[in-house]
Amino acid sequence: MLKFNSKVRQALEEKQPVLALESTLIAHGLAWPGNMETALAVEQCVRDNGAIPATIGIVKGQLIVGLEEGEIEHIARNGASASKCSPRDFAAVISRKGDGATTVAGTLYAAVMAGIEVMATGGIGGVHRQAALSFDVSADLQVLAGSPVMLVSSGAKSILDLSATLEMLETLGVPVVGYECKEFPAFYTRKSGLALELHSREIAELVGMHKIRRSMNMPQGMLIANPVPESGMAEADRMEQFTNQAVSEAEKAGIIGKALTPFLLSRIVKLSEGESLKANISLIVNNARLGAQIARELSLSH
């Protein structure tokens, strides 16, 4: 079912560090050609930090672990036509020989199938604002609760209800550990006002926690909360203002489901005149760096 990039296959066979990366960012998170440039920069950052990048996606009906540069370009250029793929979408896209960009949930699922234990992304999905009315909760949370993977992200996307998202993670038994922070990051910014019970400044300690959980056969993954670098951070009050406006516009337009997050992120980029985009790219690269370092430490500790 899985097709492996030869370098990824070799690294896994030799128990070398491998980092899983999503492809929804390439297809639906950024526009051409910035999406291609960012994807390649992220992969190079992973290599520079001692790991093999494994960007996951579906190309012409084939679920690929470790997209080649040409396959990344294919998804980047044709992003609008690629399906946004959570695990529930895999069978339909594969059977129709279509293209699919994997979400956090989809990437986690494929990573577990491939035997990859570390993944990096920008921000996870979570509980949407007004979820009490819409029941809109990202599949990322449920899949993370069943995927024993260390997931590095800058918290959850700030378009969400962050407090409710943390509560849901607790209910699902997913530990959230702040890396060099004691507060849950708010995607574009470092501050949310939500304190974290668990935090660490040591990569070896994070890996140790994961190995203990693995030895106890705990099914949940670990969320490693890594704040956006201060140099790329957006201004919190402005982002909240733009987020509220985008959410209001989406409600008026009746935009729901899979289309909601891409609409909100794209609208915030326009409203912020690119400030959110700068923060998004900065945190993605930073998370890839930490993810690669974690994967390397995990490999050394086997």
VENLINPE-V982948 format. One record per helix or strand of 2 or more residues. SS is the DSSP state (~ for helix, > for strand). FROM is the first residue (numbers start at 1). TO is the last residue. If there is no record, write none. Layout:
ss->SS from->FROM to->TO
ss->SS from->FROM to->TO
This chain:
ss->> from->2 to->4
ss->~ from->6 to->13
ss->> from->18 to->21
ss->~ from->24 to->29
ss->~ from->34 to->48
ss->> from->52 to->59
ss->> from->62 to->65
ss->~ from->69 to->77
ss->~ from->79 to->81
ss->> from->83 to->85
ss->~ from->87 to->95
ss->> from->100 to->102
ss->~ from->104 to->114
ss->> from->118 to->120
ss->> from->127 to->128
ss->~ from->131 to->134
ss->~ from->139 to->144
ss->> from->150 to->153
ss->> from->155 to->156
ss->~ from->162 to->171
ss->> from->175 to->179
ss->> from->198 to->200
ss->~ from->203 to->215
ss->> from->222 to->225
ss->~ from->230 to->232
ss->~ from->236 to->253
ss->~ from->258 to->271
ss->~ from->275 to->300
